[in-house]
Amino acid sequence: MILSGNKIKEEVENKKIIIYPFNNENINPNSYNYTLDDYIKVYEEEILDAKKKIKTKTIEIPNDGMILEPNKLYLGCTKEIIGSDYYVPIITGRSSTGRLGLFVQITSDLVDIGFKGKLTLQFCATQPVKIYKGMKIGQVMFWKVFGEADLYKGKYQNSEEPRQSEIWRDFK
């Protein structure tokens, strides 16, 4: 069962959902618009090898925006700290960003119950598109859990910046 926007606001007030900072203007009928933080990460290698830790470079998004180029993966994150021990957050791009040809969060839309932190976002542009820090870039929905849940305690907990893949750890 998905929460309504009003219920999301109520559960933030009841401290069952974390969205910090919270802005009433970002509430939708059944989601909350999250905003883009100030930094983007890019991989420094052309071939991304799942068995190796890959170097990244962090770039601050200039105040006048940053152009994302096609055929390149960019990692950003939410300005907000988001999470819940009571509901499962699901994230997606906004239709407004999709209409610009910017794919936000094509995969890994599930945020485990118990996760708290800034959410890493994957961006892929179909053509050059300009983004800005603080722009409403996507939305988060919250789903009620049925059954007893084990809370997330994984490697991405308490993220404060875009996090590159750590899949290489699975091969050790």
C-alpha positions in Angstrom: 0.0 0.0 0.0 1.5 3.4 -1.0 1.3 6.4 1.3 -0.5 9.5 0.2 1.4 12.8 0.2 -0.5 13.9 3.3 0.3 10.7 5.0 4.0 11.1 4.1 3.9 14.6 5.8 2.2 13.1 8.8 4.7 10.4 9.2 7.6 12.9 8.9 6.0 14.8 11.7 5.6 11.5 13.7 9.3 10.7 13.0 8.4 7.5 11.2 9.8 8.8 7.9 13.0 10.9 7.7 13.1 13.6 5.0 15.6 16.3 6.0 15.4 19.0 5.1 11.6 18.8 4.5 9.7 21.2 2.3 5.9 21.2 2.2 6.1 22.5 -1.4 7.6 19.2 -2.5 4.6 17.0 -1.5 2.7 15.4 -4.3 -0.5 13.3 -4.2 1.4 10.1 -3.4 5.1 11.1 -3.3 7.7 13.7 -2.3 10.0 15.5 -4.8 13.6 15.2 -3.7 16.2 17.7 -4.9 19.7 17.3 -6.3 22.7 17.9 -4.1 25.7 20.1 -5.0 28.1 17.4 -6.4 28.3 14.8 -9.2 30.7 11.9 -9.4 32.0 10.5 -12.6 34.0 7.3 -13.2 37.6 8.0 -14.3 37.9 4.8 -16.3 36.3 4.1 -19.7 35.6 0.4 -18.9 33.8 -0.3 -15.7 35.0 -3.6 -14.4 32.7 -5.1 -11.8 35.6 -7.0 -10.2 37.6 -3.9 -9.5 37.3 -0.8 -7.4 36.9 2.0 -9.9 38.3 5.5 -9.3 35.9 8.4 -9.4 36.2 12.2 -9.6 33.9 14.5 -7.7 32.7 17.6 -9.5 30.8 20.5 -7.9 27.8 21.5 -9.9 28.4 25.2 -10.8 25.7 27.7 -9.8 24.9 28.3 -13.5 24.4 24.6 -14.0 26.2 21.6 -15.5 25.7 19.9 -18.9 25.4 16.1 -18.8 26.5 14.5 -22.0 25.0 11.4 -23.6 26.6 7.9 -23.2 28.1 8.8 -19.9 27.1 7.7 -16.4 26.8 10.3 -13.7 26.3 9.7 -10.0 24.5 12.4 -8.0 22.7 12.3 -4.7 19.7 13.8 -2.9 20.1 17.0 -0.9 17.8 15.4 1.6 18.6 12.6 4.1 15.8 10.1 3.5 14.9 6.8 5.2 12.5 5.0 7.4 12.3 2.0 9.8 8.6 1.7 9.1 8.1 2.1 5.4 10.0 1.1 2.2 11.1 4.1 0.1 11.0 3.7 -3.7 12.7 6.4 -5.8 12.2 7.4 -9.4 12.8 10.3 -11.7 10.2 12.9 -12.2 8.2 12.9 -15.5 9.4 16.5 -16.0 13.1 15.4 -16.0 12.2 12.4 -18.2 10.7 14.7 -20.8 14.1 16.4 -21.0 15.6 13.0 -21.9 17.3 12.6 -18.6 16.9 9.2 -17.1 17.1 9.3 -13.3 17.3 6.0 -11.4 16.6 3.5 -14.1 17.7 0.7 -11.9 17.9 0.2 -8.1 14.8 2.2 -7.2 14.3 0.1 -4.1 15.6 1.6 -0.9 15.8 -1.0 1.9 13.7 -0.4 5.0 16.1 0.9 7.7 18.4 2.8 5.3 19.0 6.4 6.3 21.2 8.8 4.3 21.5 10.7 1.1 20.4 8.5 -1.8 22.8 8.0 -4.7 21.2 8.7 -8.1 22.3 7.4 -11.5 21.9 9.8 -14.4 22.0 9.0 -18.1 21.1 11.7 -20.7 19.8 10.9 -24.2 21.1 14.2 -25.4 23.0 17.1 -23.7 20.9 18.3 -20.8 21.7 21.0 -18.2 21.1 20.3 -14.5 21.2 22.5 -11.5 22.0 21.9 -7.8 18.8 22.1 -5.7 16.5 21.3 -8.7 13.6 18.9 -8.1 15.0 15.9 -9.9 13.0 12.9 -8.7 10.4 11.6 -6.3 10.3 9.2 -3.4 7.2 7.1 -2.5 6.8 5.1 0.7 5.2 1.7 0.9 3.8 -0.1 3.9 5.6 -3.4 4.8 3.7 -6.6 5.5 5.5 -9.1 7.7 8.4 -8.6 10.1 11.3 -6.8 8.4 15.0 -6.8 9.1 16.4 -3.3 9.0 19.1 -2.5 6.5 22.6 -2.3 8.0 24.6 -2.5 4.8 27.7 -0.7 3.3 25.8 2.3 2.0 24.2 3.3 5.3 24.5 6.9 6.3 25.7 8.0 2.9 26.5 11.7 2.7 27.6 11.9 -0.9 27.1 10.1 -4.2 28.5 6.5 -3.7 30.1 4.5 -6.5 29.4 0.9 -6.9 31.0 -1.5 -4.4 30.0 -4.6 -6.3 33.7 -5.6 -6.5 33.4 -6.6 -2.8 31.1 -9.4 -3.8 34.0 -11.1 -5.6 36.2 -11.4 -2.5 
